[in-house]
Each structure stands twice: as C-alpha cells, then as structure tokens.
Amino acid sequence: MGVLSRIGIALDSELLKRFDRSMLHRGYTNRSEAFRDLIRDRLVKEQTSVPEAIVVGTVTLIYDHHAHGVSEKLTELQHASHELIVSTSHAHLDHDSCLEVLIVHGKSRQVTQFADRIIGLKGVQHGQLVTTVPAKAMHEPKANGKGHSGSHGHHALYNHSHKH
C-alpha cells in the first residue's frame, strides 16, 4: 500500500447508518477498510468491463447430468476454449445434479462470451461468471494505453482436477 491520504465525505445520515450496519454485519472493524473495498470493487468492475482487459475468474455451473447431451456439450465447449481454462473442479451434489467450477483466464470479451455459451446450454440450471483482475494489475499504470501484456505462463499447466 502507498502513502495514506485522508479524505472527508458528506453522507445522508440514514445512508451512513445503513452502511454502518452492513459494514458490521460483514465483519469490518472500521469504515476506512469498508470504503477501500468499495473503491477496489468499483475499480475492478471498470477494469473487467474493458473487452481487451486480461481477467481471471470462475464460471460456476449447476446442471442436471441426466439432461440429454449436456455433459458432452460442456466437455466440447471446454475443449474448444481450452486456452481460457486454467482448471476445473467437478462435484456430484445428488443423484441428478452436478456442480462444476471452471477457473478462467483471458481477455474479458473472450471469457464473457465463453461463459455465456456454457451457461446457456440446455440442462444448465444455473450459472454465474465472476471476474476480477490480479491485485498488481490494479496498481500498474497502463503503458501506451495497452496495459500489462507480458506472458508468464501462469495457466500453462492446465490443472484439471475432478472430485467424485
């Protein structure tokens, strides 16, 4: 963390009371850390919304593995987009339902398009994409408007773990 700066803000009293209740409910011990997290969340949302931004995230799926062809279609889509998938984890929830979590890494537009396709498959009961950026990316200034593009081979291992 850099040098701390103190700021003052004016808030409606009722809004502040609601914020304090929320903050305490979430386990914050002071407003400063809660405000820092809100600011970080906003910055992450802005960064992940840029189509060419490099993001990391998860695609979480609940699906009925008895639905006709869903398992095969999930596998097909994952193999077709293998460059975006770092790791997968699979769990059987009950006789019919499976949970699959995919760790993804790539350009925001490509990750979002992949998630939309896989979540939209017939037999997928619920799906959600959550993206973020590495903490270092939040602090790095963009060079020539292009951002950090160095390759470090982070997802070259393609660790596919399956728990049954």
VENCORBEL-V181126 format. One record per run of one state. SS is the DSSP state (hx for helix, st for strand, lp for the rest). FROM is the first residue (numbers start at 1). TO is the last residue. If there is no record, write none. Layout:
SS,FROM,TO ; SS,FROM,TO
//
This chain:
lp,1,12 ; hx,13,25 ; lp,26,30 ; hx,31,48 ; lp,49,53 ; st,54,64 ; lp,65,69 ; hx,70,80 ; lp,81,81 ; hx,82,84 ; st,85,92 ; lp,93,96 ; st,97,107 ; hx,108,119 ; lp,120,123 ; st,124,132 ; lp,133,134 ; hx,135,139 ; lp,140,158 ; st,159,160 ; lp,161,164
//
